[in-house]
Every structure is written in C-alpha cells, then in structure tokens.
Amino acid sequence: MFRDEKRIGRRGLLAAMGIATGAVLVPVTACTNSAGARREEPDVVALLKNAAHPLRSTEPGADTADLRPLETMIGDAKVVGLGEATHGSHEFFAMKERVFRHLVETKGFTTFALEVSWSAGLLIDDYLQTGEGDARTIAKRALTGTPWHREEFVSLIAWMRDHNRSHPGRPLRFIGDDIGAPALSDDFFSRITGYVQRTHPRSLARLDELYTGLRPIDDVFAYLGRPRSERQLLAANALQALELVSSIRGADPTEFQLAVQNARSVSQTATFLAFEFADLTNEAELSAAHLYRDQVMADNTAWWQRHTGGKILLSGHNGHVGYTGGNPDIYLKTQGAFLRDLMGGDYLPIGFTFHQGSFLSNDEPLDGAWKTFTAGPAEPGTNEHTLHRVRRQDYYLDLRTVPAAARTWLNTARPTRDIGTQYPVPLENIALGRAYDVLVHLQEIREAGRARP
C-alpha cells in the first residue's frame, strides 16, 4: 500500500503541498510499519483508561457537559489548535464546530482560523460581518477545491453568522492563515490598491508597477511554468510592495494594519511560489518550502491574535497544529512549533486519532475527484491499536498529566495514521505525547458530507 512518492507528478505534489487545497504534503519516505514497532508496556491501557474523559458526541448542538474537563485542559490558552487525522471525515469537522461553539460560550473565543488562504478567509469574514449573501454560496466561493468545501463547514459558517446577528456587540471572525494561491484575485488586490488610492494616491502608480505580473494569480501551474528567475523577481517586487504599503499610514490604524497584512499575504504567496517544485528528489528544496509555509501560517495566526486581542480556535491537519509531525527529515518544523516559540503556553494543540472508518481523499490529487476510502481496524503496534483498547467509546486525554509510565509510552514514536489529500499513504512514526497537549480518540469515523449545490 506504500507508494513511491518520487513518482508523483508536479501537479500531484502541488496539490498535496496545499497551494490549491491547503493540505499537507504526503511524506517522501515511509516509516517503519507495525512489525518494527515497540511493544507497549502492559499497564499502559489501564493508566490511560483512568485518565480518559468520555466524549459523548462530536455533533454541534449536543449537551456539552462532557466538554467541561476540556475547559480546564485549555486553561488560559489564547490559541487552541484542533487537528484532524484525515482531511475528509464528518466527525473531525463536526467536532470543530462543537468545540468552537463551546469555547465561544464558555471562554470568550472570537475567531475560527482555518488552513485556507488569507484571501479565502476574508471572503467568509465579510459575510459574517455583513450578512450579504448566504453561507452555502460563500462556502462555495471560498472553499471550492479545498478539503473543507463540505456540509460541516457550511453549517459552521451559518452558525457563526446567526451568532453575529444575535450578538452584534460580540461578533465572531473567520480567518485563513495559509498561502494565498490560487485565490489572489483582482478583488483581493483591490483591497490593497484601494487603501493606497484613498490614503496616498501618489504611490498608486508605483504599487501597480510592483504588482505587474502578479495580479492576479488565478492559475498556479501557469505561474509556476515561468522561469524561476522571473518568479524570484516577482517575489522581490511583492516584498517591495509590502514595504511601500507599510510606509503609508492612514488616519485609521485598523485599516492600515489590515492593508499591510493583505500586502504581506501577497508577498508570502510570491515567496512560496518562487521555490522550485519541479525536482521531487530535491528534499532540501521541499523541506525549505514546507518550513516556510508552516512559518507563514503561524505568523498569520499570531498576527491576528495580537491584532484583535481575541482567542482563536485554529483548525488544520494534525501535522500542522502539532508541535511535531511525521517525517522530520522533510517537515523540519511545524506551525504548532512556530506558535509555541511565538506564544509559549498561550498555544495549545489538540490532536485526533481514530480506530477505523471512512473518509474522503484522492488517489490522483487535483486531477482526480474526491473519493470515499475506508481504513480497517488499527493494526497491533500502532498508536491507534492501543488507544482503541482504552475505551469502547470516544474519549479525550490530557497528555501532560498522565502517569509517568503512560507518558513514556506516549513519548515513544510508533506508526500512526496521518492522512491528507492523497490515499493510500504510509503510516507515520509519531510520538503523540511530544506532538500534542491533548488527544481526542474516536473509535469510528465516516466520510464528510459533500457540499450541496
């Protein structure tokens, strides 16, 4: 079932890297399988059982008494990363809305951040603040082509708009924290040029000149077909444009800060697209691109938290929100690790695991349609096999407070499911206790709801 990653075409690589989908790159090399895994200590299951808190439901709207221990685990964290072990399962997506609703009501969280482009997040946030349009149409505009164009996220967006309608003094916000392509439309660039035109019109011609060749980026593959030297020059121009916008302080500080952040998103995207993705054997280049992308996501999330002062639920793949991910030779540092450096204890990651079930993914990224796949029961030697034995029902654990013997087991890397936009994929060697502060284990999952027209 393990594929040779070096045979993936450039289009497949780009889809997996998240330029078009916001998803994680499937690792280049496979980890050891269950046959080479270390056997767990015989008392680990009992120790984890004593520490486990039952999860009664993943559905939003259900009674939330079972989430009260989670409040204590989260404490005063300002950003909570909530992962997903697949990019296409109902329970992971529904749980995002359930937890976010609870944190809004009990801890004053104000923002939902998603692993999509900054520009896509703005489209959703505009709807939340104005009510212009409807949740389904906005989700289609902002999320088409991503793993999150699903009924579960239509539900989340609709609930957030209903909340804002009922609580105008406490509005909820939505951001995308990722690289902007391919959603850098003319409308998005107009947010930047419009600010300059209003505040310092003499600089508009220079800004338009710097954005020539960049505006818009609506076809990533055509853009990447340009010589690398040209893409590097465009990235340098985008950085100069950011510096120009940063020098133009209008009367409204909020408008100024948002204009700078929008220009920063263009610069981030152009810089990322200046990496060379054509040679799949160049692990150094791939690692540098991954590193830059995760740093960008962390920087954007931390910037928003500082800008608003509010608390954020950060939704992304396990491999991004955790302190560590699979295949450290390629993923040198995760978004979660960058956020820990930036925020210390104000950041808390929650990971997901599952025993068996179905999900949506691709066997041919970008060129293929999302398909339903099924993963059978976890095999002995995997993290999920032991976690399945802890309880018959779903549960969650504070990995920081389990007994020492259980902590030792959790800190040992062993094969773990880590499924993104392509399947089948190899299991990853992951030490759960080093990756997350809290872990949610689900016994069975099913595919996410395909968004209706």
URGILIN-V818345 format. One line per field, one symbol per residue. burial: b if it has 9 or more other C-alpha atoms within 8 Angstrom, else e. A space follows every 50 residues. Layout:
burial->???
This chain:
burial->eeeebeebebbbbbbbbbbbbbbbbbbeebbbebeebeeeeeebbebbbe bbbbbeebbbeeeeebeeeebeebeebbbbbbbbbbbbbbbbbbbbbbbb bbbbeeebbbbbbbbbbbbbbbbbbbbbbebeebbeebbbebbbebbbbb bbbbbbbbebbebbeeeeeebbbbbbbbbbbbbbbeebbebbbebbbebb eebbeebbebbeeebbbbebeeebeeebeebbebbbbbbbbbebbbebee eeeebbeebbebbbbbbbbbbbbbbebeebeeeebbbebbbbbbbbbbbb bbebbeeeebbbbbbbbbbbbbbbbbbbebbbbbbbbbbbeebeebbbbb bbbbbbbbbbbbbbbbeeeeebbeeeebeebbbbbbbbebbeebbbbbbe ebeeebbebbbbbbbbbbbbbbbebbbbbbbbbbbbbbbbbbbebbbbee eee
